[in-house]
Amino acid sequence: MTKLYGIPNCDTVKKAKKWLTNENISYDFHDFKKQGLEQNKVESWLAQLDWQKLLNKRGLTWRQLDQQTKDAVNEQNVAKLLVAHPTLIKRPVVEHNDQVSVGFNDAQFTALFKD
């Protein structure tokens, strides 16, 4: 089963949902802003992804953090920060066949769902 994590009003999440629907790929959507995230889930993603790829430094949530928090973020504490502020996660995160992918573009999704 494919699981898509994100927030429903994110344009990139909308594109990913549309792509999955157009390709007739069923998925479950997890709104991590409303439903939250467990630390072990984020840690499982970080086992496959570089933490700097998962952390969204372009969004409003990042800009609103105090400078001390921004300066202190590292591989050891990023999971805790992402659980506390799920909108810091680059979207969407997709779990498919024991693989984790972050972000969206056609080529990336075509490769992920080639089976």
C-alpha positions in Angstrom: 0.0 0.0 0.0 1.1 3.5 -0.8 0.9 6.2 1.9 1.1 9.9 1.1 2.0 12.3 3.9 1.5 16.0 3.7 -1.1 18.8 4.2 -4.0 19.0 1.8 -3.6 22.7 0.8 0.0 22.2 -0.3 0.4 22.6 -4.1 3.0 19.9 -4.4 0.8 17.5 -2.4 -2.1 18.3 -4.8 0.1 17.5 -7.8 1.2 14.2 -6.2 -2.4 13.2 -5.5 -3.4 14.1 -9.0 -0.5 12.1 -10.5 -1.4 9.0 -8.3 -5.1 9.3 -9.3 -4.3 9.6 -13.0 -2.1 6.6 -12.8 -4.8 4.6 -10.9 -2.5 4.1 -7.9 -4.5 3.8 -4.7 -3.1 5.5 -1.6 -3.9 6.5 1.9 -3.4 10.2 2.7 -2.1 11.2 6.1 -2.6 14.9 7.0 0.3 15.4 9.4 -0.8 18.8 10.4 -4.1 17.4 11.7 -3.2 13.8 12.5 0.3 14.5 13.7 3.3 12.2 13.5 5.1 9.8 15.8 8.8 10.2 16.3 9.5 6.6 15.2 7.8 7.3 11.9 10.0 10.4 11.3 13.1 8.4 12.4 12.2 5.6 9.9 12.1 8.2 7.1 15.5 9.6 8.3 17.0 6.1 8.0 16.4 6.3 4.3 16.6 10.1 3.6 19.2 12.7 4.3 17.8 14.9 7.1 18.6 18.0 5.2 16.4 16.8 2.3 13.5 16.2 4.6 13.8 19.5 6.4 12.0 22.3 4.6 13.9 25.5 5.2 11.9 27.5 2.6 8.6 27.7 4.4 7.0 30.0 6.9 7.4 27.6 9.8 11.2 27.6 9.4 11.3 31.4 9.1 9.3 31.7 12.3 11.7 29.6 14.4 14.1 31.5 16.6 17.7 31.7 15.4 19.0 29.6 18.3 16.8 26.7 17.2 17.8 27.1 13.6 21.5 27.1 14.5 21.2 24.1 16.7 19.3 21.7 14.3 21.4 18.7 13.4 21.1 15.0 12.5 20.6 14.0 16.1 17.8 16.4 17.0 16.0 17.0 13.7 13.4 14.2 14.2 12.2 15.8 17.5 11.9 19.2 15.8 10.0 17.7 12.8 7.5 15.9 15.1 7.0 19.2 17.1 6.6 21.2 13.8 5.3 18.8 11.1 5.0 21.6 8.5 8.9 21.8 8.6 8.8 18.5 6.6 9.3 18.9 2.8 6.1 17.6 1.1 4.9 15.2 0.2 6.5 12.2 1.8 5.6 8.9 0.1 6.0 5.4 1.4 5.8 2.7 -1.3 7.2 -0.8 -1.2 9.5 -0.1 1.7 10.9 3.0 0.0 10.5 6.6 1.1 10.5 9.5 -1.2 10.2 13.2 -0.6 8.9 15.9 -2.9 7.3 15.4 -6.3 8.1 15.4 -9.9 6.9 13.2 -12.8 10.2 11.4 -13.3 10.7 10.7 -9.6 7.2 9.2 -9.2 7.5 7.2 -12.4 10.7 5.7 -11.1 9.2 5.0 -7.7 6.1 3.3 -9.1 7.7 1.5 -12.0 6.7 -1.9 -10.6 
